Amino acid sequence: MIKRANQLPYGLGAGIVTKDINKVFKFSEKLRAGTVYVNCYDYTEGITPFGGFKDSGIGKDQGD
C-alpha cells in the first residue's frame, strides 16, 4: 500500500485510519507526503507547517 501511494505524482497529504498507533508510526515514516493525517483528513492548526513532495510543491510554509 505504501509503495502504491508513493508512486503517485503528488504528495501534498495522506491519511491513515487505524486504531493501532504502531501502524501510524510505521506507515507515516515511509509515506512521501507533506502532511499525514491520522483518523481524520484536512484538519490543521494555524501554526502547522504546510507543504508537499513531488509535484505538490517545494518545501514547507511555516517550517524550519
CHARMM internal coordinates of N, CA and C (Angstrom, degrees):
IC EDIT
DIST 1 N 1 CA 1.4373
DIST 1 CA 1 C 1.5278
ANGL 1 N 1 CA 1 C 110.68
DIST 1 C 2 N 1.3104
ANGL 1 CA 1 C 2 N 117.55
DIHE 1 N 1 CA 1 C 2 N -40.40
DIST 2 N 2 CA 1.4638
ANGL 1 C 2 N 2 CA 121.22
DIHE 1 CA 1 C 2 N 2 CA 179.89
DIST 2 CA 2 C 1.5225
ANGL 2 N 2 CA 2 C 109.91
DIHE 1 C 2 N 2 CA 2 C -64.92
DIST 2 C 3 N 1.3223
ANGL 2 CA 2 C 3 N 116.70
DIHE 2 N 2 CA 2 C 3 N -43.77
DIST 3 N 3 CA 1.4652
ANGL 2 C 3 N 3 CA 120.71
DIHE 2 CA 2 C 3 N 3 CA 179.35
DIST 3 CA 3 C 1.5265
ANGL 3 N 3 CA 3 C 110.25
DIHE 2 C 3 N 3 CA 3 C -59.61
DIST 3 C 4 N 1.3095
ANGL 3 CA 3 C 4 N 116.89
DIHE 3 N 3 CA 3 C 4 N -43.46
DIST 4 N 4 CA 1.4716
ANGL 3 C 4 N 4 CA 121.62
DIHE 3 CA 3 C 4 N 4 CA 179.80
DIST 4 CA 4 C 1.5354
ANGL 4 N 4 CA 4 C 110.81
DIHE 3 C 4 N 4 CA 4 C -62.88
DIST 4 C 5 N 1.3229
ANGL 4 CA 4 C 5 N 116.68
DIHE 4 N 4 CA 4 C 5 N -44.49
DIST 5 N 5 CA 1.4655
ANGL 4 C 5 N 5 CA 120.57
DIHE 4 CA 4 C 5 N 5 CA 179.37
DIST 5 CA 5 C 1.5284
ANGL 5 N 5 CA 5 C 111.08
DIHE 4 C 5 N 5 CA 5 C -64.20
DIST 5 C 6 N 1.3137
ANGL 5 CA 5 C 6 N 117.49
DIHE 5 N 5 CA 5 C 6 N -41.13
DIST 6 N 6 CA 1.4588
ANGL 5 C 6 N 6 CA 121.29
DIHE 5 CA 5 C 6 N 6 CA -177.76
DIST 6 CA 6 C 1.5252
ANGL 6 N 6 CA 6 C 113.21
DIHE 5 C 6 N 6 CA 6 C -73.42
DIST 6 C 7 N 1.3317
ANGL 6 CA 6 C 7 N 118.17
DIHE 6 N 6 CA 6 C 7 N -16.19
DIST 7 N 7 CA 1.4622
ANGL 6 C 7 N 7 CA 121.27
DIHE 6 CA 6 C 7 N 7 CA 178.25
DIST 7 CA 7 C 1.5314
ANGL 7 N 7 CA 7 C 112.44
DIHE 6 C 7 N 7 CA 7 C -79.07
DIST 7 C 8 N 1.3145
ANGL 7 CA 7 C 8 N 117.59
DIHE 7 N 7 CA 7 C 8 N -13.29
DIST 8 N 8 CA 1.4631
ANGL 7 C 8 N 8 CA 120.72
DIHE 7 CA 7 C 8 N 8 CA 178.02
DIST 8 CA 8 C 1.5253
ANGL 8 N 8 CA 8 C 109.74
DIHE 7 C 8 N 8 CA 8 C -66.04
DIST 8 C 9 N 1.3402
ANGL 8 CA 8 C 9 N 118.05
DIHE 8 N 8 CA 8 C 9 N 150.35
DIST 9 N 9 CA 1.4625
ANGL 8 C 9 N 9 CA 119.37
DIHE 8 CA 8 C 9 N 9 CA -179.10
DIST 9 CA 9 C 1.5276
ANGL 9 N 9 CA 9 C 113.65
DIHE 8 C 9 N 9 CA 9 C -74.50
DIST 9 C 10 N 1.3102
ANGL 9 CA 9 C 10 N 117.76
DIHE 9 N 9 CA 9 C 10 N -9.75
DIST 10 N 10 CA 1.4640
ANGL 9 C 10 N 10 CA 121.51
DIHE 9 CA 9 C 10 N 10 CA -176.95
DIST 10 CA 10 C 1.5198
ANGL 10 N 10 CA 10 C 111.01
DIHE 9 C 10 N 10 CA 10 C -113.38
DIST 10 C 11 N 1.3097
ANGL 10 CA 10 C 11 N 116.18
DIHE 10 N 10 CA 10 C 11 N 159.01
DIST 11 N 11 CA 1.4542
ANGL 10 C 11 N 11 CA 120.04
DIHE 10 CA 10 C 11 N 11 CA -179.23
DIST 11 CA 11 C 1.5112
ANGL 11 N 11 CA 11 C 112.74
DIHE 10 C 11 N 11 CA 11 C -156.02
DIST 11 C 12 N 1.3212
ANGL 11 CA 11 C 12 N 117.25
DIHE 11 N 11 CA 11 C 12 N 42.26
DIST 12 N 12 CA 1.4565
ANGL 11 C 12 N 12 CA 119.76
DIHE 11 CA 11 C 12 N 12 CA -179.20
DIST 12 CA 12 C 1.5215
ANGL 12 N 12 CA 12 C 111.48
DIHE 11 C 12 N 12 CA 12 C -76.31
DIST 12 C 13 N 1.3263
ANGL 12 CA 12 C 13 N 117.74
DIHE 12 N 12 CA 12 C 13 N -47.79
DIST 13 N 13 CA 1.4559
ANGL 12 C 13 N 13 CA 121.38
DIHE 12 CA 12 C 13 N 13 CA -178.66
DIST 13 CA 13 C 1.5051
ANGL 13 N 13 CA 13 C 111.47
DIHE 12 C 13 N 13 CA 13 C -147.53
DIST 13 C 14 N 1.3227
ANGL 13 CA 13 C 14 N 114.84
DIHE 13 N 13 CA 13 C 14 N 155.19
DIST 14 N 14 CA 1.4621
ANGL 13 C 14 N 14 CA 122.16
DIHE 13 CA 13 C 14 N 14 CA 176.48
DIST 14 CA 14 C 1.5211
ANGL 14 N 14 CA 14 C 107.55
DIHE 13 C 14 N 14 CA 14 C -141.62
DIST 14 C 15 N 1.3118
ANGL 14 CA 14 C 15 N 116.48
DIHE 14 N 14 CA 14 C 15 N 155.70
DIST 15 N 15 CA 1.4573
ANGL 14 C 15 N 15 CA 120.63
DIHE 14 CA 14 C 15 N 15 CA 179.58
DIST 15 CA 15 C 1.5097
ANGL 15 N 15 CA 15 C 111.75
DIHE 14 C 15 N 15 CA 15 C -128.52
DIST 15 C 16 N 1.3174
ANGL 15 CA 15 C 16 N 115.78
DIHE 15 N 15 CA 15 C 16 N 139.76
DIST 16 N 16 CA 1.4650
ANGL 15 C 16 N 16 CA 122.67
DIHE 15 CA 15 C 16 N 16 CA 176.56
DIST 16 CA 16 C 1.5191
ANGL 16 N 16 CA 16 C 107.31
DIHE 15 C 16 N 16 CA 16 C -122.50
DIST 16 C 17 N 1.3258
ANGL 16 CA 16 C 17 N 116.03
DIHE 16 N 16 CA 16 C 17 N 128.85
DIST 17 N 17 CA 1.4637
ANGL 16 C 17 N 17 CA 120.83
DIHE 16 CA 16 C 17 N 17 CA 176.83
DIST 17 CA 17 C 1.5234
ANGL 17 N 17 CA 17 C 107.28
DIHE 16 C 17 N 17 CA 17 C -118.81
DIST 17 C 18 N 1.3206
ANGL 17 CA 17 C 18 N 116.49
DIHE 17 N 17 CA 17 C 18 N 114.78
DIST 18 N 18 CA 1.4641
ANGL 17 C 18 N 18 CA 121.59
DIHE 17 CA 17 C 18 N 18 CA -178.62
DIST 18 CA 18 C 1.5279
ANGL 18 N 18 CA 18 C 110.28
DIHE 17 C 18 N 18 CA 18 C -163.87
DIST 18 C 19 N 1.3027
ANGL 18 CA 18 C 19 N 116.15
DIHE 18 N 18 CA 18 C 19 N 160.36
DIST 19 N 19 CA 1.4693
ANGL 18 C 19 N 19 CA 121.88
DIHE 18 CA 18 C 19 N 19 CA 172.57
DIST 19 CA 19 C 1.5304
ANGL 19 N 19 CA 19 C 110.83
DIHE 18 C 19 N 19 CA 19 C -97.52
DIST 19 C 20 N 1.3263
ANGL 19 CA 19 C 20 N 117.05
DIHE 19 N 19 CA 19 C 20 N -8.21
DIST 20 N 20 CA 1.4653
ANGL 19 C 20 N 20 CA 122.88
DIHE 19 CA 19 C 20 N 20 CA -174.03
DIST 20 CA 20 C 1.5299
ANGL 20 N 20 CA 20 C 110.21
DIHE 19 C 20 N 20 CA 20 C -99.56
DIST 20 C 21 N 1.3206
ANGL 20 CA 20 C 21 N 117.57
DIHE 20 N 20 CA 20 C 21 N 107.40
DIST 21 N 21 CA 1.4647
ANGL 20 C 21 N 21 CA 121.92
DIHE 20 CA 20 C 21 N 21 CA -177.80
DIST 21 CA 21 C 1.5233
ANGL 21 N 21 CA 21 C 111.54
DIHE 20 C 21 N 21 CA 21 C -63.12
DIST 21 C 22 N 1.3253
ANGL 21 CA 21 C 22 N 118.07
DIHE 21 N 21 CA 21 C 22 N -28.88
DIST 22 N 22 CA 1.4644
ANGL 21 C 22 N 22 CA 120.69
DIHE 21 CA 21 C 22 N 22 CA 178.04
DIST 22 CA 22 C 1.5247
ANGL 22 N 22 CA 22 C 111.13
DIHE 21 C 22 N 22 CA 22 C -65.13
DIST 22 C 23 N 1.3281
ANGL 22 CA 22 C 23 N 117.52
DIHE 22 N 22 CA 22 C 23 N -35.49
DIST 23 N 23 CA 1.4560
ANGL 22 C 23 N 23 CA 121.14
DIHE 22 CA 22 C 23 N 23 CA 176.25
DIST 23 CA 23 C 1.5230
ANGL 23 N 23 CA 23 C 110.59
DIHE 22 C 23 N 23 CA 23 C -66.87
DIST 23 C 24 N 1.3111
ANGL 23 CA 23 C 24 N 117.16
DIHE 23 N 23 CA 23 C 24 N -36.13
DIST 24 N 24 CA 1.4684
ANGL 23 C 24 N 24 CA 120.98
DIHE 23 CA 23 C 24 N 24 CA 177.78
DIST 24 CA 24 C 1.5194
ANGL 24 N 24 CA 24 C 109.69
DIHE 23 C 24 N 24 CA 24 C -58.41
DIST 24 C 25 N 1.3174
ANGL 24 CA 24 C 25 N 117.46
DIHE 24 N 24 CA 24 C 25 N -50.02
DIST 25 N 25 CA 1.4624
ANGL 24 C 25 N 25 CA 120.66
DIHE 24 CA 24 C 25 N 25 CA -179.14
DIST 25 CA 25 C 1.5226
ANGL 25 N 25 CA 25 C 111.33
DIHE 24 C 25 N 25 CA 25 C -65.18
DIST 25 C 26 N 1.3146
ANGL 25 CA 25 C 26 N 117.52
DIHE 25 N 25 CA 25 C 26 N -41.71
DIST 26 N 26 CA 1.4611
ANGL 25 C 26 N 26 CA 122.22
DIHE 25 CA 25 C 26 N 26 CA -179.16
DIST 26 CA 26 C 1.5315
ANGL 26 N 26 CA 26 C 110.94
DIHE 25 C 26 N 26 CA 26 C -62.18
DIST 26 C 27 N 1.3261
ANGL 26 CA 26 C 27 N 117.51
DIHE 26 N 26 CA 26 C 27 N -48.68
DIST 27 N 27 CA 1.4530
ANGL 26 C 27 N 27 CA 121.54
DIHE 26 CA 26 C 27 N 27 CA -176.85
DIST 27 CA 27 C 1.5240
ANGL 27 N 27 CA 27 C 112.20
DIHE 26 C 27 N 27 CA 27 C -74.31
DIST 27 C 28 N 1.3243
ANGL 27 CA 27 C 28 N 117.75
DIHE 27 N 27 CA 27 C 28 N -43.71
DIST 28 N 28 CA 1.4679
ANGL 27 C 28 N 28 CA 120.24
DIHE 27 CA 27 C 28 N 28 CA -174.32
DIST 28 CA 28 C 1.5217
ANGL 28 N 28 CA 28 C 112.53
DIHE 27 C 28 N 28 CA 28 C -64.45
DIST 28 C 29 N 1.3175
ANGL 28 CA 28 C 29 N 117.66
DIHE 28 N 28 CA 28 C 29 N -32.09
DIST 29 N 29 CA 1.4645
ANGL 28 C 29 N 29 CA 120.67
DIHE 28 CA 28 C 29 N 29 CA 178.17
DIST 29 CA 29 C 1.5240
ANGL 29 N 29 CA 29 C 111.86
DIHE 28 C 29 N 29 CA 29 C -66.02
DIST 29 C 30 N 1.3181
ANGL 29 CA 29 C 30 N 117.02
DIHE 29 N 29 CA 29 C 30 N -28.48
DIST 30 N 30 CA 1.4592
ANGL 29 C 30 N 30 CA 121.94
DIHE 29 CA 29 C 30 N 30 CA -174.44
DIST 30 CA 30 C 1.5254
ANGL 30 N 30 CA 30 C 113.74
DIHE 29 C 30 N 30 CA 30 C -96.51
DIST 30 C 31 N 1.3149
ANGL 30 CA 30 C 31 N 118.14
DIHE 30 N 30 CA 30 C 31 N -16.39
DIST 31 N 31 CA 1.4611
ANGL 30 C 31 N 31 CA 121.16
DIHE 30 CA 30 C 31 N 31 CA -178.45
DIST 31 CA 31 C 1.5172
ANGL 31 N 31 CA 31 C 110.93
DIHE 30 C 31 N 31 CA 31 C -75.93
DIST 31 C 32 N 1.3169
ANGL 31 CA 31 C 32 N 117.14
DIHE 31 N 31 CA 31 C 32 N 136.36
DIST 32 N 32 CA 1.4616
ANGL 31 C 32 N 32 CA 122.80
DIHE 31 CA 31 C 32 N 32 CA 175.96
DIST 32 CA 32 C 1.5258
ANGL 32 N 32 CA 32 C 107.91
DIHE 31 C 32 N 32 CA 32 C -96.11
DIST 32 C 33 N 1.3223
ANGL 32 CA 32 C 33 N 115.62
DIHE 32 N 32 CA 32 C 33 N 77.20
DIST 33 N 33 CA 1.4591
ANGL 32 C 33 N 33 CA 122.09
DIHE 32 CA 32 C 33 N 33 CA -178.20
DIST 33 CA 33 C 1.5190
ANGL 33 N 33 CA 33 C 109.00
DIHE 32 C 33 N 33 CA 33 C -141.54
DIST 33 C 34 N 1.3129
ANGL 33 CA 33 C 34 N 115.30
DIHE 33 N 33 CA 33 C 34 N 147.07
DIST 34 N 34 CA 1.4634
ANGL 33 C 34 N 34 CA 120.30
DIHE 33 CA 33 C 34 N 34 CA -179.24
DIST 34 CA 34 C 1.5117
ANGL 34 N 34 CA 34 C 112.90
DIHE 33 C 34 N 34 CA 34 C -66.24
DIST 34 C 35 N 1.3186
ANGL 34 CA 34 C 35 N 116.92
DIHE 34 N 34 CA 34 C 35 N -43.04
DIST 35 N 35 CA 1.4558
ANGL 34 C 35 N 35 CA 122.66
DIHE 34 CA 34 C 35 N 35 CA 179.17
DIST 35 CA 35 C 1.5165
ANGL 35 N 35 CA 35 C 108.39
DIHE 34 C 35 N 35 CA 35 C -129.82
DIST 35 C 36 N 1.3168
ANGL 35 CA 35 C 36 N 116.57
DIHE 35 N 35 CA 35 C 36 N 131.70
DIST 36 N 36 CA 1.4617
ANGL 35 C 36 N 36 CA 121.22
DIHE 35 CA 35 C 36 N 36 CA 175.65
DIST 36 CA 36 C 1.5245
ANGL 36 N 36 CA 36 C 107.29
DIHE 35 C 36 N 36 CA 36 C -113.02
DIST 36 C 37 N 1.3222
ANGL 36 CA 36 C 37 N 115.20
DIHE 36 N 36 CA 36 C 37 N 113.84
DIST 37 N 37 CA 1.4582
ANGL 36 C 37 N 37 CA 121.65
DIHE 36 CA 36 C 37 N 37 CA 179.87
DIST 37 CA 37 C 1.5233
ANGL 37 N 37 CA 37 C 109.22
DIHE 36 C 37 N 37 CA 37 C -90.19
DIST 37 C 38 N 1.3267
ANGL 37 CA 37 C 38 N 116.23
DIHE 37 N 37 CA 37 C 38 N 142.36
DIST 38 N 38 CA 1.4663
ANGL 37 C 38 N 38 CA 121.43
DIHE 37 CA 37 C 38 N 38 CA 179.95
DIST 38 CA 38 C 1.5281
ANGL 38 N 38 CA 38 C 108.73
DIHE 37 C 38 N 38 CA 38 C -118.56
DIST 38 C 39 N 1.3185
ANGL 38 CA 38 C 39 N 115.43
DIHE 38 N 38 CA 38 C 39 N 118.56
DIST 39 N 39 CA 1.4685
ANGL 38 C 39 N 39 CA 123.49
DIHE 38 CA 38 C 39 N 39 CA 178.85
DIST 39 CA 39 C 1.5323
ANGL 39 N 39 CA 39 C 113.54
DIHE 38 C 39 N 39 CA 39 C 57.74
DIST 39 C 40 N 1.3123
ANGL 39 CA 39 C 40 N 116.14
DIHE 39 N 39 CA 39 C 40 N 25.54
DIST 40 N 40 CA 1.4625
ANGL 39 C 40 N 40 CA 123.00
DIHE 39 CA 39 C 40 N 40 CA 174.10
DIST 40 CA 40 C 1.5196
ANGL 40 N 40 CA 40 C 106.38
DIHE 39 C 40 N 40 CA 40 C -164.12
DIST 40 C 41 N 1.3218
ANGL 40 CA 40 C 41 N 117.27
DIHE 40 N 40 CA 40 C 41 N 179.50
DIST 41 N 41 CA 1.4629
ANGL 40 C 41 N 41 CA 119.59
DIHE 40 CA 40 C 41 N 41 CA 175.13
DIST 41 CA 41 C 1.5215
ANGL 41 N 41 CA 41 C 108.94
DIHE 40 C 41 N 41 CA 41 C -153.22
DIST 41 C 42 N 1.3181
ANGL 41 CA 41 C 42 N 114.71
DIHE 41 N 41 CA 41 C 42 N 140.36
DIST 42 N 42 CA 1.4553
ANGL 41 C 42 N 42 CA 123.13
DIHE 41 CA 41 C 42 N 42 CA 176.43
DIST 42 CA 42 C 1.5271
ANGL 42 N 42 CA 42 C 113.27
DIHE 41 C 42 N 42 CA 42 C 64.49
DIST 42 C 43 N 1.3222
ANGL 42 CA 42 C 43 N 116.44
DIHE 42 N 42 CA 42 C 43 N 37.06
DIST 43 N 43 CA 1.4597
ANGL 42 C 43 N 43 CA 121.22
DIHE 42 CA 42 C 43 N 43 CA 174.80
DIST 43 CA 43 C 1.5282
ANGL 43 N 43 CA 43 C 107.54
DIHE 42 C 43 N 43 CA 43 C -115.96
DIST 43 C 44 N 1.3243
ANGL 43 CA 43 C 44 N 116.78
DIHE 43 N 43 CA 43 C 44 N 123.26
DIST 44 N 44 CA 1.4629
ANGL 43 C 44 N 44 CA 121.11
DIHE 43 CA 43 C 44 N 44 CA 176.51
DIST 44 CA 44 C 1.5205
ANGL 44 N 44 CA 44 C 109.75
DIHE 43 C 44 N 44 CA 44 C -141.66
DIST 44 C 45 N 1.2820
ANGL 44 CA 44 C 45 N 114.86
DIHE 44 N 44 CA 44 C 45 N 160.02
DIST 45 N 45 CA 1.4600
ANGL 44 C 45 N 45 CA 122.37
DIHE 44 CA 44 C 45 N 45 CA 171.59
DIST 45 CA 45 C 1.5273
ANGL 45 N 45 CA 45 C 107.39
DIHE 44 C 45 N 45 CA 45 C -95.61
DIST 45 C 46 N 1.2937
ANGL 45 CA 45 C 46 N 117.65
DIHE 45 N 45 CA 45 C 46 N 161.39
DIST 46 N 46 CA 1.4565
ANGL 45 C 46 N 46 CA 121.96
DIHE 45 CA 45 C 46 N 46 CA -178.60
DIST 46 CA 46 C 1.5103
ANGL 46 N 46 CA 46 C 114.75
DIHE 45 C 46 N 46 CA 46 C -61.84
DIST 46 C 47 N 1.3182
ANGL 46 CA 46 C 47 N 118.09
DIHE 46 N 46 CA 46 C 47 N -24.09
DIST 47 N 47 CA 1.4616
ANGL 46 C 47 N 47 CA 121.39
DIHE 46 CA 46 C 47 N 47 CA -177.91
DIST 47 CA 47 C 1.5308
ANGL 47 N 47 CA 47 C 112.78
DIHE 46 C 47 N 47 CA 47 C -97.28
DIST 47 C 48 N 1.3290
ANGL 47 CA 47 C 48 N 117.14
DIHE 47 N 47 CA 47 C 48 N 1.86
DIST 48 N 48 CA 1.4573
ANGL 47 C 48 N 48 CA 121.19
DIHE 47 CA 47 C 48 N 48 CA -178.13
DIST 48 CA 48 C 1.5273
ANGL 48 N 48 CA 48 C 110.03
DIHE 47 C 48 N 48 CA 48 C -72.39
DIST 48 C 49 N 1.3581
ANGL 48 CA 48 C 49 N 117.94
DIHE 48 N 48 CA 48 C 49 N 127.44
DIST 49 N 49 CA 1.4659
ANGL 48 C 49 N 49 CA 119.09
DIHE 48 CA 48 C 49 N 49 CA 175.45
DIST 49 CA 49 C 1.5287
ANGL 49 N 49 CA 49 C 110.11
DIHE 48 C 49 N 49 CA 49 C -58.94
DIST 49 C 50 N 1.3290
ANGL 49 CA 49 C 50 N 116.67
DIHE 49 N 49 CA 49 C 50 N 144.87
DIST 50 N 50 CA 1.4525
ANGL 49 C 50 N 50 CA 121.35
DIHE 49 CA 49 C 50 N 50 CA -175.96
DIST 50 CA 50 C 1.5170
ANGL 50 N 50 CA 50 C 109.47
DIHE 49 C 50 N 50 CA 50 C -133.80
DIST 50 C 51 N 1.3073
ANGL 50 CA 50 C 51 N 117.17
DIHE 50 N 50 CA 50 C 51 N 132.69
DIST 51 N 51 CA 1.4533
ANGL 50 C 51 N 51 CA 121.58
DIHE 50 CA 50 C 51 N 51 CA 177.81
DIST 51 CA 51 C 1.5071
ANGL 51 N 51 CA 51 C 109.91
DIHE 50 C 51 N 51 CA 51 C 174.61
DIST 51 C 52 N 1.3226
ANGL 51 CA 51 C 52 N 116.21
DIHE 51 N 51 CA 51 C 52 N -176.45
DIST 52 N 52 CA 1.4493
ANGL 51 C 52 N 52 CA 118.85
DIHE 51 CA 51 C 52 N 52 CA -175.91
DIST 52 CA 52 C 1.5078
ANGL 52 N 52 CA 52 C 113.05
DIHE 51 C 52 N 52 CA 52 C -145.92
DIST 52 C 53 N 1.3122
ANGL 52 CA 52 C 53 N 114.89
DIHE 52 N 52 CA 52 C 53 N 179.63
DIST 53 N 53 CA 1.4510
ANGL 52 C 53 N 53 CA 124.15
DIHE 52 CA 52 C 53 N 53 CA 177.14
DIST 53 CA 53 C 1.5209
ANGL 53 N 53 CA 53 C 108.77
DIHE 52 C 53 N 53 CA 53 C -113.67
DIST 53 C 54 N 1.3005
ANGL 53 CA 53 C 54 N 115.73
DIHE 53 N 53 CA 53 C 54 N 166.41
DIST 54 N 54 CA 1.4656
ANGL 53 C 54 N 54 CA 123.70
DIHE 53 CA 53 C 54 N 54 CA 174.64
DIST 54 CA 54 C 1.5286
ANGL 54 N 54 CA 54 C 111.15
DIHE 53 C 54 N 54 CA 54 C 53.92
DIST 54 C 55 N 1.3294
ANGL 54 CA 54 C 55 N 119.37
DIHE 54 N 54 CA 54 C 55 N -130.82
DIST 55 N 55 CA 1.4619
ANGL 54 C 55 N 55 CA 122.28
DIHE 54 CA 54 C 55 N 55 CA -176.61
DIST 55 CA 55 C 1.5307
ANGL 55 N 55 CA 55 C 112.96
DIHE 54 C 55 N 55 CA 55 C -75.48
DIST 55 C 56 N 1.3121
ANGL 55 CA 55 C 56 N 117.58
DIHE 55 N 55 CA 55 C 56 N 4.41
DIST 56 N 56 CA 1.4664
ANGL 55 C 56 N 56 CA 120.50
DIHE 55 CA 55 C 56 N 56 CA -178.22
DIST 56 CA 56 C 1.5156
ANGL 56 N 56 CA 56 C 113.18
DIHE 55 C 56 N 56 CA 56 C -97.48
DIST 56 C 57 N 1.3091
ANGL 56 CA 56 C 57 N 117.43
DIHE 56 N 56 CA 56 C 57 N 10.56
DIST 57 N 57 CA 1.4571
ANGL 56 C 57 N 57 CA 118.11
DIHE 56 CA 56 C 57 N 57 CA 174.78
DIST 57 CA 57 C 1.5113
ANGL 57 N 57 CA 57 C 113.92
DIHE 56 C 57 N 57 CA 57 C 129.62
DIST 57 C 58 N 1.3069
ANGL 57 CA 57 C 58 N 113.15
DIHE 57 N 57 CA 57 C 58 N 173.49
DIST 58 N 58 CA 1.4667
ANGL 57 C 58 N 58 CA 120.83
DIHE 57 CA 57 C 58 N 58 CA -178.79
DIST 58 CA 58 C 1.5215
ANGL 58 N 58 CA 58 C 108.04
DIHE 57 C 58 N 58 CA 58 C -123.73
DIST 58 C 59 N 1.3214
ANGL 58 CA 58 C 59 N 116.46
DIHE 58 N 58 CA 58 C 59 N 124.58
DIST 59 N 59 CA 1.4472
ANGL 58 C 59 N 59 CA 120.57
DIHE 58 CA 58 C 59 N 59 CA 175.62
DIST 59 CA 59 C 1.5051
ANGL 59 N 59 CA 59 C 114.09
DIHE 58 C 59 N 59 CA 59 C 76.01
DIST 59 C 60 N 1.3252
ANGL 59 CA 59 C 60 N 114.35
DIHE 59 N 59 CA 59 C 60 N -167.60
DIST 60 N 60 CA 1.4593
ANGL 59 C 60 N 60 CA 121.15
DIHE 59 CA 59 C 60 N 60 CA -176.93
DIST 60 CA 60 C 1.5239
ANGL 60 N 60 CA 60 C 109.80
DIHE 59 C 60 N 60 CA 60 C -131.16
DIST 60 C 61 N 1.3321
ANGL 60 CA 60 C 61 N 116.33
DIHE 60 N 60 CA 60 C 61 N 140.76
DIST 61 N 61 CA 1.4600
ANGL 60 C 61 N 61 CA 122.06
DIHE 60 CA 60 C 61 N 61 CA 168.92
DIST 61 CA 61 C 1.5150
ANGL 61 N 61 CA 61 C 107.01
DIHE 60 C 61 N 61 CA 61 C -82.58
DIST 61 C 62 N 1.3091
ANGL 61 CA 61 C 62 N 117.86
DIHE 61 N 61 CA 61 C 62 N 140.09
DIST 62 N 62 CA 1.4577
ANGL 61 C 62 N 62 CA 123.84
DIHE 61 CA 61 C 62 N 62 CA 179.11
DIST 62 CA 62 C 1.5255
ANGL 62 N 62 CA 62 C 112.08
DIHE 61 C 62 N 62 CA 62 C 62.76
DIST 62 C 63 N 1.3070
ANGL 62 CA 62 C 63 N 118.27
DIHE 62 N 62 CA 62 C 63 N 21.44
DIST 63 N 63 CA 1.4622
ANGL 62 C 63 N 63 CA 122.15
DIHE 62 CA 62 C 63 N 63 CA 178.07
DIST 63 CA 63 C 1.5086
ANGL 63 N 63 CA 63 C 111.10
DIHE 62 C 63 N 63 CA 63 C -102.66
DIST 63 C 64 N 1.3113
ANGL 63 CA 63 C 64 N 115.75
DIHE 63 N 63 CA 63 C 64 N -179.16
DIST 64 N 64 CA 1.4689
ANGL 63 C 64 N 64 CA 120.92
DIHE 63 CA 63 C 64 N 64 CA 179.78
DIST 64 CA 64 C 1.5041
ANGL 64 N 64 CA 64 C 110.85
DIHE 63 C 64 N 64 CA 64 C -75.83
END
COOR INIT
IC SEED 1 N 1 CA 1 C
IC BUILD
